Amino acid sequence: MKKCPSCNRTYPDNESFCETDGVALIRSDPAFVAGGSPGGGAVECPVCGGRAEPGEVICNFCGARLAQDTTSARPQSPRPAEARTAMSSQTGSRGSGQMTSRIPDSEDEEPEEGGRSLTTIAYIAAAVIALIGGAWLALHLSARESVKQVASASPSAAASPAPAAPSGPIVALANTISVQVAGESASAPERSSDTMRKVFDDGKRTLLDAYRRALAGDSTTNDGMILRVRIMPDGSVGAVTVRTSTAPNPSLDADVVKDVSGWSYPPFGGGQVEADYPIVFAHDPTEQGSIESALGTKLANLSPNEPPEYGASAAPTSAPSPAVAAVPSAPATPAPPPAPVVRAPRPPRHVAAAPKPVPTPSLRNRVTEALRANRNFGRVQFYTDPDGTVVLFGKVFDDKAKAAAERTVRAVVGVTSVANNLTTDTATWRQQQAQVQSQLANAGLDKVTVKIIGKDAFLSGEVKTDAERDRAVTITEGAAPVIVRENLIMVKPGSVFGF
C-alpha cells in the first residue's frame, strides 16, 4: 500500500501521486535500520505524531525523518518540501537476511516512482510532438506540390496547344483578294475596310445557314463570289448585286442578297459608298485556296461594264417630313364680308367623264407575261434588277429552248440585259449517260451502250453471258436515277477458251 504524506490518504501500489495534493506517494511498510530490533518501544513522529517501531528512520504516515535517539530532544520539524520528497527504499541482504534503509542524499532528489511517471509523460509528449511535426510536414509538401501543378498548368509555364482547325462548311472572306470600297466617302473611318470586315463577321452566320441549305439540295455546291453592297449614309443597304461567281447558283445568290440586304453599318454624315466583298463558300477550309484562285481569275477577266449575275434593291424608305417652323400669329383683323357665291354651270348630262389612264405594268409583270405565252418556258424563273437586268434560271428541254427564252426576254420593253443561267434536260441526260457509260466500262462491259431520256434508260450492245447482261442493268440503275425500260443487249458466248 501507498499513502500521501500530506493528507494520509492511502492508494494502491501502482499509484505515484496524490489526486488531492499532487504530492508523491510513499510506501506504508516499516523501514528498518541495520542492527535494529523490532522489539523496542514505539517512536513518536515529531511532525504528525504518528507511532513508529524502534529503529525506523522515516515516518510511515508523513514521511518525516525520525530522531536517531529517542531520549534526545525532538528535532526541528522538516520543511514541507522535504516531507513531500522523502522516500524510503528497502533492499534485502542475500547473505544475512538483514534489511538496510537508504535515505535520499539531497532534498532535491525525486522519488523513483515519480521519475518513472515523468519519463513516461516525456515519452508521450515527444510522440505527440513528432506526430504533429509529421502532419505539418505532409501538409507543407502537399501545398508545394499543388503550387507546382498550378504553375505547370498556367499559360506562362507551358504553351497551350494550338486550337484544332475548323472542319465542315465555311463562309469566309478571301485571303488573297481584299475588300474594296469606292465612292465619295470611301476614305471615312466609318466606311473603311476594317469596318466592312467587322460588319461581315457580324452577319456571316446567316450566310453560312444559306450555304448549308444549298448543300442540302446539292452536296457538291461550292462557290466564290464578288458581292457588291451599296451603303447609304444612314447605314442601311440600298442595293446588293452579285457581280460574278465561280459557280452561278441563282438560289444561293437570292438567299445571300436577301440576308445582306438586312445588314446595318455605322451611320455618318457623308455620301453613299459601294463595297465589294470577295466571299468564299467551301465544304472545308482546305478548299478555300482553290476557290480563291478561280475567283481571282474571274475577277481579272471581268469587264467594268459587264452586267451583274444577280441583283436586287432594298425597299425604299419614306423620308421623314421636314419639321414645320412655328409661324407667329398675325394680329387679328376684322373678317371681310362674305363674297357672293357664284355657282359654276352644270355640264350637260350627255357628256361622258374622261377615262382613267391605264397603269403601266411593271418590268416583272411584262417579263412574266412574255414567258407564260410559251408553254415550253413553264419551268423558267427569273429575277429583275432596277437597272433593267433580268437573270434567268430554271430548266428547259434543250439548248434551242434556252436560246428562245433569252430572245423572248430581250424583246420585252425595259429589259437592258439578260443573264441566262438556264439548264437543259438534254444536258442533264448527257451527263447521266456519261456516268453510266463510265461505270459499265470500269466493270468490263465496254461493248454495252446506254441511252437516257428523262427517267428511262435503254441498253444495247453485246455480252458473253446472261449474268453480264443482268449486271449491266444493275450498274445502270445504280449509277443514275433511271429505270431500264428496254434491254436490247445480245448474249454472244465466246469460244471454249473464253475469246
C-alpha positions in Angstrom: 0.0 0.0 0.0 1.0 3.7 -0.5 -0.2 6.8 1.3 0.0 10.6 0.8 2.4 12.1 3.4 0.3 15.3 3.4 -3.3 14.1 3.8 -2.6 10.4 4.9 -4.9 9.2 2.1 -4.0 5.6 1.0 -3.6 4.4 -2.6 -2.7 1.1 -4.3 0.9 0.3 -5.1 0.5 1.2 -8.8 -0.3 4.9 -8.0 2.5 7.5 -7.8 0.9 10.9 -6.9 -1.9 12.1 -4.6 -5.1 13.1 -6.5 -5.8 15.9 -3.9 -2.4 17.4 -3.1 -0.2 16.2 -6.1 2.4 15.0 -3.5 4.5 11.9 -4.3 3.1 8.9 -2.5 5.3 6.7 -0.1 5.1 3.1 0.9 3.4 2.4 4.3 5.7 -0.7 5.0 8.0 -0.2 8.1 11.6 0.6 7.3 14.4 -0.8 9.4 18.0 0.1 10.0 20.8 -2.4 10.0 21.1 -3.8 13.5 17.7 -2.5 14.6 15.4 -4.6 16.7 11.6 -4.6 16.3 11.1 -5.5 19.9 11.8 -2.0 21.4 9.4 0.7 22.3 7.4 2.8 19.9 8.9 6.1 18.5 6.7 9.2 18.0 6.9 11.3 14.8 7.9 14.9 15.7 5.7 16.2 12.7 2.4 14.2 12.6 2.7 12.4 16.0 2.4 9.0 14.3 3.8 5.9 16.0 6.8 4.1 14.5 8.7 1.0 15.5 12.1 1.3 17.1 14.8 1.5 14.5 12.7 3.2 11.8 14.2 6.5 10.4 11.2 7.6 8.2 7.7 8.1 9.4 5.2 5.8 7.7 2.5 8.4 7.8 4.0 11.7 6.8 7.5 10.7 5.5 9.4 12.9 8.0 12.8 11.9 9.4 12.6 10.3 12.8 15.0 11.1 15.6 18.0 8.7 16.0 17.9 8.8 19.8 14.6 8.6 21.5 15.9 10.3 24.6 17.2 13.3 22.8 15.1 16.4 22.2 12.8 16.4 19.2 14.5 17.8 16.1 13.2 20.7 14.2 10.3 19.8 12.0 11.4 19.4 8.4 10.3 21.7 5.7 7.1 20.7 3.7 9.2 20.2 0.6 11.5 17.7 2.4 8.4 15.8 3.7 7.0 15.6 0.3 10.2 14.3 -1.4 11.4 11.8 1.2 11.1 8.2 0.2 12.4 5.0 1.8 13.6 2.1 -0.2 14.5 -1.2 1.3 16.8 -3.8 -0.1 17.4 -7.3 1.3 20.9 -8.7 2.0 21.3 -12.0 0.3 23.8 -13.3 3.0 22.3 -12.4 6.3 18.7 -11.6 5.6 19.0 -8.2 7.4 17.2 -5.1 6.0 19.0 -1.8 5.2 17.4 1.5 4.5 18.5 4.1 2.0 17.9 7.8 2.7 17.8 10.3 -0.2 21.2 12.1 -0.4 19.7 15.5 -1.1 16.4 17.4 -0.7 16.0 17.8 -4.5 16.1 14.1 -5.3 12.8 12.9 -6.8 11.3 9.5 -5.7 11.8 6.6 -8.0 8.1 6.1 -8.9 7.7 9.9 -9.7 10.8 9.7 -12.0 9.2 6.8 -13.9 6.0 8.7 -14.4 7.8 11.9 -15.6 9.8 9.8 -18.0 6.6 8.2 -19.4 5.0 11.6 -19.7 8.1 12.9 -21.5 7.9 10.0 -24.0 4.2 10.6 -24.6 4.8 14.3 -25.2 7.7 13.6 -27.6 5.5 11.2 -29.5 2.7 13.8 -29.8 5.2 16.4 -31.0 6.5 14.0 -33.6 3.0 13.3 -34.9 2.2 17.0 -35.1 5.5 17.7 -36.9 4.9 14.8 -39.4 1.4 16.1 -40.1 2.7 19.7 -40.7 5.4 18.3 -43.0 2.9 16.4 -45.0 0.6 19.4 -45.4 3.6 21.6 -46.4 4.8 19.1 -49.1 1.2 18.7 -50.5 0.9 22.5 -50.7 4.2 22.8 -52.6 3.0 20.0 -55.0 -0.2 21.9 -55.6 1.7 25.0 -56.4 3.8 23.1 -58.9 0.8 21.7 -60.6 -0.9 25.1 -60.8 2.3 26.6 -62.2 2.7 23.8 -64.8 -1.0 24.3 -65.8 -0.7 28.1 -66.2 -0.1 29.6 -69.6 3.3 31.1 -68.5 4.7 27.6 -67.6 3.8 25.8 -70.8 2.4 26.9 -74.1 -1.2 25.9 -74.6 -1.9 23.6 -77.6 -3.0 25.3 -80.7 -6.7 25.0 -81.3 -7.8 22.5 -83.9 -8.6 23.8 -87.3 -12.4 24.1 -88.0 -13.9 21.4 -90.3 -17.1 21.4 -92.2 -18.7 24.1 -94.4 -17.3 27.6 -94.1 -18.2 31.1 -95.3 -15.2 33.5 -95.2 -13.6 36.5 -97.0 -10.9 35.6 -99.4 -7.3 36.0 -98.1 -5.8 36.9 -101.5 -8.5 39.4 -102.6 -9.1 42.4 -100.4 -12.3 44.2 -99.7 -12.7 47.2 -102.0 -14.6 50.4 -101.0 -15.5 53.0 -103.6 -17.4 56.3 -103.5 -17.1 59.9 -102.4 -16.8 58.9 -98.7 -14.6 55.8 -99.1 -11.9 57.4 -97.0 -14.1 58.0 -94.0 -13.3 55.8 -90.9 -17.0 54.7 -90.8 -16.5 53.2 -94.3 -13.0 51.7 -94.0 -12.1 48.2 -95.0 -11.9 47.2 -91.3 -15.5 48.4 -90.8 -16.6 46.4 -93.8 -14.9 43.3 -92.4 -16.5 43.8 -89.0 -20.0 44.0 -90.4 -19.3 40.9 -92.5 -18.1 39.0 -89.4 -21.3 40.0 -87.5 -23.6 38.8 -90.3 -21.8 35.8 -91.8 -23.7 33.4 -89.6 -26.8 33.9 -91.8 -24.8 33.4 -94.9 -23.5 30.1 -93.5 -27.1 29.0 -92.9 -28.0 29.8 -96.5 -25.0 27.8 -97.7 -26.0 24.8 -95.7 -29.5 24.9 -97.2 -27.8 24.9 -100.7 -25.7 21.9 -99.7 -28.9 20.1 -98.6 -30.1 20.3 -102.2 -26.8 19.7 -103.9 -23.9 18.4 -101.7 -21.3 19.4 -104.4 -22.1 23.1 -104.2 -19.2 25.4 -103.6 -18.8 29.0 -104.8 -16.7 32.1 -104.8 -18.5 35.4 -105.5 -17.8 39.1 -105.6 -20.7 40.7 -103.8 -21.3 44.5 -104.3 -23.2 46.3 -101.5 -24.4 49.9 -101.8 -24.3 51.5 -98.4 -26.4 54.6 -97.7 -25.3 57.5 -95.3 -27.7 56.3 -92.6 -26.1 52.9 -92.5 -28.8 51.0 -94.4 -28.2 48.9 -97.5 -29.5 50.4 -100.7 -28.8 47.6 -103.2 -26.9 44.3 -103.4 -25.6 42.6 -106.6 -23.6 39.5 -107.4 -21.0 40.8 -109.9 -19.5 37.4 -110.7 -19.1 34.0 -109.2 -17.2 30.8 -109.9 -20.3 28.6 -109.9 -23.5 30.5 -110.6 -26.3 29.4 -108.4 -29.4 31.5 -108.5 -31.0 30.0 -105.4 -27.8 30.7 -103.3 -27.4 34.2 -104.8 -31.0 35.0 -103.9 -30.5 33.9 -100.2 -27.2 35.8 -99.9 -28.7 39.0 -101.4 -31.7 38.8 -99.1 -29.5 38.3 -96.0 -27.0 41.0 -96.8 -29.9 43.5 -97.5 -30.6 43.5 -93.8 -27.0 44.4 -92.7 -26.5 47.6 -90.8 -23.5 49.9 -91.0 -22.4 52.8 -88.8 -24.3 56.0 -89.8 -22.3 59.1 -90.6 -22.8 62.5 -92.4 -21.0 61.6 -95.7 -22.3 60.2 -99.0 -23.1 56.7 -100.2 -20.3 54.1 -101.0 -20.1 50.7 -102.7 -18.2 47.8 -101.1 -17.0 44.7 -103.0 -16.8 41.6 -100.8 -14.9 38.6 -102.0 -16.8 35.7 -100.3 -15.8 32.0 -100.4 -18.3 29.2 -99.8 -16.4 25.9 -99.3 -17.1 22.4 -97.9 -13.9 22.5 -95.9 -11.1 25.1 -95.2 -8.8 23.1 -97.4 -10.8 24.0 -100.5 -10.6 27.8 -99.8 -7.3 28.3 -101.7 -8.5 26.7 -104.9 -11.8 28.6 -104.8 -10.0 31.9 -104.2 -7.7 31.2 -107.2 -10.7 30.6 -109.5 -12.4 33.7 -108.2 -9.3 35.8 -108.8 -9.3 34.6 -112.5 -12.9 35.5 -112.9 -12.3 38.9 -111.4 -9.3 39.6 -113.7 -11.5 38.8 -116.8 -14.5 40.8 -115.5 -15.3 43.9 -117.6 -16.2 47.1 -115.7 -19.4 47.5 -117.7 -20.4 43.8 -117.5 -23.9 43.4 -116.0 -24.1 41.5 -112.7 -25.2 37.9 -112.5 -27.9 38.7 -110.0 -29.0 41.9 -108.1 -31.8 43.4 -106.0 -32.6 46.7 -104.4 -33.7 47.4 -100.9 -37.2 48.6 -100.4 -37.3 52.4 -100.5 -38.0 54.0 -97.2 -40.1 57.2 -97.0 -38.1 60.2 -95.9 -39.3 61.9 -92.8 -41.3 65.0 -93.5 -39.4 68.2 -92.6 -40.4 70.0 -89.4 -42.7 73.0 -90.0 -41.4 76.1 -88.2 -43.9 77.8 -86.0 -45.2 81.0 -87.6 -46.1 83.8 -85.3 -49.8 84.6 -85.5 -50.7 87.9 -87.2 -52.8 90.4 -85.3 -56.5 89.8 -85.6 -58.2 91.8 -88.3 -61.9 92.1 -88.9 -63.2 89.5 -91.3 -64.3 90.9 -94.7 -67.9 90.5 -95.6 -68.6 87.2 -97.4 -68.4 87.3 -101.2 -71.3 86.2 -103.2 -71.3 82.6 -104.1 -71.0 82.0 -107.9 -72.1 78.5 -108.9 -70.4 77.0 -112.0 -72.8 75.9 -114.7 -73.5 72.2 -114.7 -72.2 70.2 -117.6 -74.7 68.7 -119.9 -75.8 65.2 -118.8 -74.9 63.6 -122.1 -71.1 64.5 -121.7 -69.1 61.3 -120.6 -66.3 61.6 -118.0 -62.7 61.2 -119.2 -61.5 57.6 -118.9 -58.8 56.9 -116.2 -55.3 56.2 -117.5 -54.4 52.5 -117.5 -51.4 51.9 -115.2 -48.2 50.8 -116.9 -47.3 47.2 -115.8 -44.0 46.7 -114.0 -41.0 45.1 -115.7 -41.6 41.9 -113.7 -45.2 41.6 -114.9 -44.1 42.3 -118.5 -41.4 39.6 -118.4 -43.8 37.1 -116.7 -46.5 37.7 -119.4 -43.9 37.1 -122.2 -42.6 33.8 -120.7 -46.0 32.4 -119.9 -47.1 32.9 -123.5 -44.9 29.9 -124.5 -45.7 26.6 -122.7 -42.1 25.5 -123.3 -41.0 28.0 -120.7 -43.1 26.7 -117.8 -40.1 25.9 -115.6 -38.2 29.2 -116.3 -37.8 31.6 -113.4 -36.1 35.0 -113.2 -35.0 37.9 -111.1 -35.1 41.6 -112.2 -32.7 44.4 -111.2 -33.6 48.1 -111.0 -31.4 48.9 -114.0 -33.3 46.5 -116.3 -31.1 43.4 -115.9 -33.0 40.1 -115.9 -31.4 36.9 -114.6 -32.9 33.7 -115.9 -32.7 30.3 -114.1 -34.6 27.1 -114.0 -34.7 24.4 -116.7 -35.8 24.0 -120.3 -35.8 21.0 -122.7 -32.7 21.7 -124.8 -30.3 24.4 -126.0 -32.8 25.6 -128.6 -35.4 26.3 -126.0 -32.7 28.0 -123.8 -31.8 30.4 -126.7 -35.5 31.0 -127.4 -36.2 32.0 -123.8 -33.4 34.5 -123.9 -34.7 36.1 -127.1 -38.2 36.3 -125.7 -37.0 38.2 -122.6 -34.7 40.6 -124.5 -37.7 41.6 -126.6 -39.6 42.9 -123.6 -39.7 46.7 -123.2 -37.5 48.0 -120.4 -35.0 45.0 -120.4 -31.4 46.2 -120.8 -29.5 42.9 -120.5 -30.2 39.2 -119.8 -28.1 36.8 -117.7 -29.0 33.3 -119.0 -28.4 30.7 -116.3 -30.9 28.2 -117.6 -30.0 24.5 -117.6 -31.4 21.9 -120.1 -32.8 18.4 -119.7 -30.7 17.1 -122.6 -27.5 18.3 -120.9 -28.5 16.6 -117.7 -29.3 13.4 -119.6 -26.0 13.5 -121.4 -24.2 13.9 -118.1 -26.0 10.9 -116.5 -25.4 8.9 -119.7 -21.7 9.6 -119.5 -21.6 8.5 -115.8 -23.4 5.2 -116.6 -21.1 4.5 -119.6 -18.0 5.1 -117.5 -19.3 2.6 -114.8 -20.0 0.0 -117.4 -16.6 0.3 -118.9 -15.0 0.0 -115.5 -16.9 -3.2 -115.0 -15.5 -4.7 -118.2 -18.8 -4.2 -120.2 -17.3 -1.8 -122.7 -19.4 -3.2 -125.6 -22.6 -2.1 -123.9 -24.1 1.3 -124.8 -26.8 3.3 -122.9 -29.2 6.0 -124.0 -31.0 8.0 -121.3 -34.2 10.1 -121.9 -35.7 11.6 -118.8 -36.0 8.8 -116.2 -35.8 6.0 -118.7 -32.6 4.1 -119.9 -32.2 2.0 -123.0 -29.4 -0.6 -123.2 -27.9 -2.2 -126.3 -24.7 -4.0 -127.4 -23.5 -7.5 -126.6 -22.1 -9.5 -123.7 -20.9 -13.1 -123.2 -23.2 -14.4 -120.5 -26.6 -13.8 -119.1 -25.0 -12.8 -115.8 -23.2 -9.9 -117.5 -26.5 -8.9 -119.1 -28.2 -8.7 -115.7 -25.1 -6.9 -114.2 -25.4 -4.2 -116.9 -28.9 -3.4 -115.7 -27.8 -3.2 -112.1 -24.9 -0.9 -112.8 -27.1 1.4 -114.9 -29.8 1.9 -112.3 -27.2 2.3 -109.6 -25.1 5.0 -111.4 -28.1 7.3 -112.3 -31.7 7.9 -111.1 -33.2 6.0 -114.0 -35.0 2.8 -114.7 -34.0 0.4 -117.6 -37.1 0.4 -119.8 -35.7 -1.7 -122.6 -32.7 -4.1 -122.6 -31.6 -4.9 -126.1 -28.2 -6.5 -125.1 -27.4 -9.6 -127.0 -25.6 -12.6 -125.4 -22.8 -14.0 -127.6 -20.8 -16.7 -125.9 -17.1 -16.8 -126.7 -15.1 -19.8 -127.8 -14.0 -22.6 -125.5 -11.1 -20.5 -124.2 -13.2 -17.5 -123.5 -12.3 -15.4 -126.5 
